[in-house]
């Protein structure tokens, strides 16, 4: 995972285009407020958070969609899940995939760790 970087157009423009990746967002301090993933273009996903109260981001490229989903789940739970993060839901696998949360035997829709 990259170090914390200020979330602005210049810094996000340095993220390569068209890569799969995981990201974490923070508000003014390096405490995770949101965990997300992009299965298509990480840079475009990050650009969607400009002006939404987040001030910093971290990111990491992943080679496969399944690895991205699994890392997304782990970071979501390590960050505090529904009780602490801004994420409304547990991470879901891509459409058409029926992968389970890596930290439990439950499907993402019922995982409440």
HELIX and SHEET records of a PDB file:
HELIX    1   1 UNK A    9  UNK A   13  1                                   5    
HELIX    2   2 UNK A   42  UNK A   47  1                                   6    
HELIX    3   3 UNK A   65  UNK A   78  1                                  14    
HELIX    4   4 UNK A   81  UNK A   84  1                                   4    
SHEET    1   A 4 UNK A   5  UNK A   6  0                                        
SHEET    2   A 4 UNK A  56  UNK A  61 -1                                        
SHEET    3   A 4 UNK A  21  UNK A  26 -1                                        
SHEET    4   A 4 UNK A  32  UNK A  38 -1                                        
END                                                                             
